[in-house]
């Protein structure tokens, strides 16, 4: 049943039945929703958790919650007589209340319990219902919601592709890939159509033709033709080149030379496709029609064979096209069945699944009970932004609220339905208009000045079908009381022409302006006009509400992100600040491409080409000359490599975000990027990308290769989900550059709409998605007739959406709007073309005919139509040519109030508060170092009294000669992190060793020596207070590598540490000189942090291990126990392992039930890896200690309380 809409009376319209409120732009939709919520509380006595409020985005949900809460608070004040100037609606409700005291109690209860308000996104509502009604809906428990199912979809499509092509003939496979059956193209096709709810696919499935016989016929024809050409090429070429009979206007000699070369290449190969572009020029039929008048046609068997080959290729292509159509149909069927199966197997749901699962639960047996249960829980429902619904969403609410006994308000505006690319379906909204009980409109515009409201009304009302479909009407809208005058005053008098039409004339050649040229010219003109407006404002000739117009008052709305970027470039050249509010994917940015290059070098720092590519980015800033100098300086190049190796180590051990932040600071990336004109944009993109990679790595537990693989996929797909869209680069006062889709729901004082002329023709000839105008069914045509009926229907739907986009654009303005139109190439099917030039059509014409009519107009006729439109606007519209761009720039006015003054800081910053580590204490810095401790390059001389010798050149036979320093230490540490201790001799262990040597840039000849060292270390019987321990017996579950710790510390100083150790029981032989005599650092307090290389449990006792790659000499004797004890004291490793022991002691005390030091703490092993050789010298390279309980307790207390204990 269709209803003529009536004006909605917010005070008196009844609250019952199913209602549709059409809320035109600026008419107070959110205000109405909040007021309805208050009326339901007061008049129906409903609680906040009984009123279901649904909208479509998280941002809209939060805004709605805030508005409703404020409205309830205002209502409480009115009913408590605590408001001197109440809102008229609230005053009316108060005056009409039969029991104000009871109603005040209802409002107060609503405020107190507002956290329970049922205000959800559509997906949030469905998810909650499926979880709470798991039995009724048949949903699995604890199903995980995934925000992005694209990787699973791609995996499904890739599997389909492999199944189809793994055994396919190479010729068919190659042809199909060129025609859109490559994995990426099929994924794009599936992604584009999977969002829609089960469209009817036409034509119906066809029986597959025997394409093998067709292919064989074409192949034989090809071989015959190739044989003839090979045998008679010279005579055939001579005939074509020298025949006086041929029309040389069609067979020029230079053309023939190129055609013959192409034919040579084609017939010398084996591939039937693609044939030469001019193959038909060698066919008998074409040659026969290309001879001079009165001449005999050329004849040759080869020309006949080419004729046959062309026909055979056409037959084969037709056969394969049909096969490709069926392939696409099978793909959609496969995805529709296989993707849900895989999600069920993984117990996950995507957002669209929430809607489909709930609708299916409501439709299946028992669905009536579920609907009744939901109706009892939510006796009233308010559905916001209903124009963006689709058949699934509408089906859900129609099932829950099926008849007049329901209390349902659907609120939206069909003129603003612009999200079809997301699956929104305006026809679902139109269907609802036939099924509701009451149809209302909101007819007062509270957003815009009166003249602008009237201008927009006239712009659309002058056409009898302004939105193409008769069911979408232009509602009569009036300006709000007090908005009859303009707030934007120009030169002291209101400028009533609040809607400025710009006309772009043709070029000097009289042809429509090319699209690319038009976009560039428009961007320059818009920037020029913005500068003019700001200069007028500076001179007090353009005021907005009594103040000068500022850049932040202006918005430029675009159809595409590239258009916004171009306008920003033009504004930047003129000194005008701007900010991009686009929907462009972050992964389409140059910064993400550069970040990929840099991270590739971090992941593989020994690959010179990767490092050079990273250094050559604008992020790191090396130009070609600097790279050339770096390549010639071996020391400088190695220093750069070491930086990347250190970053690799930081990423592996500390995580991605710490590595990235350290690199940004060390390399001065922020300063370098901000020096560019668009530096804020660049830096914002880079930091956003780093944040995303950090989060993805944590959530998905990805290592380096996993992060890079994920990044590669995003760079390839360029997803535009909200979290992947570019962020604002500045919050300063700036011109807003916004895509139309992003601008919906927003408003700006001055709006430019320069790109409303996008054509409406279907984007693809391969398939068309449309609504069948006979059945109303959403339909996908996989084999559309060119410009046939289905093409026309698609064209009409595209035009209708473009008209709605144009309406959304011009209604964003509060005070002034600029709209551009002109003779731009391909724009004859655009919204302005239809709206401005077809209004006077007295007879019903097909859209395609109207398009052809507009295309045939000249500038003069187009101007006449526009002048007629302006003349009937009552002075609210004005028409001018597109302003000529100039290069004037704008200078921002100085900040008011003189020079800025810094606030005086009066607080106190404790200079000794920081995060310290063993490395920082030993270095005397008292502050943290980002990396785990590694062995320094230069250590004490050997303990034998002999001079230490450098490793002999070419010696790779013993670990003693392995290179020294932090990089070799990191390499050996990573080997012990990754290998299986229980299987030191297997191939996997050797693979790890070889890979790490390669990664850190060491000669692969070291593999045998390193492997031998690993076997010795893991096979050694390590002595201890509780018997020997063999690391080779430890399973992965008995050990933890790189255990990080932080613990709070009081004030710690070097003298205080010496005093603690002097008073405790130190289990080490006396050494010459005072203990920690060379240890000096500024006192610190805050936290102690560090990494324990290995913690393991053996026979119920916990041990810690530190791998030491220190080079103490080239003989095993240099690593005897006495030498190790002296090294432990001299290099302060005694302090290191006591700090580590405190950390492990605290952890076990907190986590291990019944922990006792004597029973559970096994001791400390420091393994000097070069010296461990149990068969050659037992005990060499192994240092063991078990700190005394008294000393450990004293140190623990000192670190906890600081020097107060001393």
Secondary structure, DSSP 8 states (H G I E B T S, - for coil): -----EE--TTTS---EEEEEEE-TTS-HHHHHHHHHHHHHHHS---GGGEEEEESSHHHHHHHHHHHHHHHHHHHHHHTT--SS--HHHHHHHHH-S-HHHHHHHHHHHHHTGGG--EEEHHHHHHHHHHHTHHHHT--TT-EE-S--HHHHHHHHHHHHHHHHTTS-HHHHHHHIIIIISHHHHHHHHHHHHTSS--EEES-------HHHHHHHHHHHHHHHHHHHHHHHHHHHHHHHH-TTB-TTTS-HHHHHHHHHHHHHHHTSS--SS--TTGGGGSHHHHHTTB-TT------HHHHHHHHHHHHHHHHHHHHHHHHHHHHHHHHHHHHHHHHHHHHHHTEE-HHHHHHHHHHHHHSTTHHHHHHHHHHH-SEEEE-SGGG--HHHHHHHHHHS-STTSEEEEEE-GGG---GGGT--HHHHHHHHTT-SEEEEE-EE-SS-HHHHHHHHHHHHTSTTTTSSTTS-----EE-TT-SS-SEEETTEE----EEEEEE---TTSS-B-HHHHHHHHHHHHHHHHHHHHHHHHTTSEEETTEE--GGGEEEEESSHHHHHHHHHHHHHTT--EEEE---BGGGSHHHHHHHHHHHHHHTTT-HHHHHHHHTSTTTT--HHHHHHHHH-HHHHHHHHHHHHHHHHHHHHH-HHHHHHHHHHHHTHHHHHHTSTTHHHHHHHHHHHHHHHHHHHHHHT--HHHHHHHHHHHHHH----GGGB---S--SS-EEEEEHHHHTT--EEEEEETTTT---S-S-SS-EEEE-TTT--EEEESS--TTSHHHHHHHHHHHHHHHHHHHHHHTTEEEEEEEEEE-BTTGGGSHHHHHHHSTT--S---HHHHHHHHHT--HHHHHHHHHHHHHTTTTSEEEEE--------------TTSS-------S---TTEEEEEHHHHHHT--S--SS-----SS----TTSS------TT--S-GGGS--SHHHHHHHHHHHHHS-GGGTTSHHHHHHHHHHHHHTT--GGGHHHHHHHHHHHHH-EE--TTS-EEGGG--GGGEEEEEEEEEEEEEE-HHHHHHHHHHS---S---SS-TTTT-----EEEEEEEEEEEEEEETTEEEEEEEE-----SSGGGGSHHHHHHHHHHTTHHHHHHHHHHHHHHHHHHHSTT--HHHHEEEEEEEETTT--TTTSTTTTEEEE---HHHHHHHHHHHHHGGGG-
